[in-house]
Amino acid sequence: MSWPGYLAAFHQQRPGVTEAVLSHAHHEGRTPYQWLLEAVPAHGSVLDLACGSAPLWPALRGRRCLGVDASAAELALARSRGAGPLL
């Protein structure tokens, strides 16, 4: 199986796995998602590439956001949590 094929199958079978792992990774009291949010400007639109299950979206509520991911299963999980629009 090719790497792209493996990656697609992995996320199809395990939506939310990246969020589950990275939410437990801490350095200096912060998760990788908190580090990413520090780089997002306070105003303007947000394009979340490889958004996965959209773990950043609760912190971006009220902002104009577009999430993009290759995994239909990850996007379905994100939609079930109220994230959108998603591609």
C-alpha positions as CSV (number, residue, x, y, z in Angstrom):
1,M,0.0,0.0,0.0
2,S,1.3,3.5,-0.8
3,W,1.8,6.1,1.9
4,P,-1.1,8.2,0.7
5,G,-3.3,5.1,0.6
6,Y,-2.2,4.1,4.1
7,L,-2.8,7.6,5.5
8,A,-6.3,7.8,3.9
9,A,-7.2,4.4,5.4
10,F,-5.8,5.2,8.8
11,H,-7.8,8.4,9.2
12,Q,-10.9,6.8,7.7
13,Q,-10.8,4.1,10.4
14,R,-9.7,6.3,13.2
15,P,-11.2,9.8,12.9
16,G,-10.0,12.1,15.7
17,V,-6.9,10.1,16.4
18,T,-4.5,13.0,15.8
19,E,-6.5,15.2,18.1
20,A,-6.6,12.5,20.8
21,V,-2.8,12.1,20.7
22,L,-1.8,15.8,20.4
23,S,-4.2,17.0,23.1
24,H,-2.1,14.9,25.5
25,A,1.2,16.3,24.3
26,H,2.4,19.1,26.6
27,H,5.4,21.4,26.6
28,E,5.6,24.2,29.1
29,G,2.0,23.6,29.9
30,R,0.7,24.0,26.4
31,T,-0.6,21.6,23.7
32,P,0.4,21.8,20.1
33,Y,-3.1,23.2,19.4
34,Q,-2.5,26.1,21.9
35,W,0.9,26.8,20.1
36,L,-1.0,27.0,16.8
37,L,-3.6,29.3,18.1
38,E,-0.9,31.7,19.3
39,A,0.1,32.2,15.6
40,V,-3.5,32.9,14.4
41,P,-4.1,36.7,14.2
42,A,-6.9,38.0,16.4
43,H,-9.0,39.2,13.5
44,G,-9.7,38.1,9.9
45,S,-10.5,34.9,8.2
46,V,-8.9,31.5,9.0
47,L,-8.1,28.8,6.5
48,D,-7.5,25.6,8.5
49,L,-5.7,23.2,6.1
50,A,-5.6,19.6,7.2
51,C,-8.2,20.5,9.9
52,G,-8.9,16.9,10.7
53,S,-11.6,16.7,13.4
54,A,-11.4,20.5,13.8
55,P,-10.0,20.7,17.3
56,L,-9.1,24.4,16.9
57,W,-12.7,25.5,16.0
58,P,-14.1,26.0,19.5
59,A,-11.3,28.6,20.1
60,L,-12.1,30.2,16.8
61,R,-15.9,30.4,17.3
62,G,-17.3,33.6,15.9
63,R,-14.5,33.9,13.4
64,R,-14.9,33.3,9.6
65,C,-13.3,29.9,9.1
66,L,-12.9,27.3,6.4
67,G,-11.6,23.9,7.2
68,V,-10.1,21.6,4.5
69,D,-9.1,18.0,5.0
70,A,-8.7,14.9,2.7
71,S,-10.4,12.6,5.1
72,A,-14.2,12.3,4.8
73,A,-14.3,10.6,8.3
74,E,-12.4,13.4,9.9
75,L,-14.7,16.0,8.3
76,A,-17.8,14.0,9.4
77,L,-16.5,14.1,13.0
78,A,-15.8,17.8,12.7
79,R,-19.3,18.5,11.3
80,S,-20.9,16.4,14.2
81,R,-19.2,18.9,16.6
82,G,-20.6,21.9,14.8
83,A,-17.6,22.9,12.7
84,G,-18.2,24.3,9.3
85,P,-17.9,25.2,6.5
86,L,-15.7,22.3,5.6
87,L,-14.2,20.9,2.4
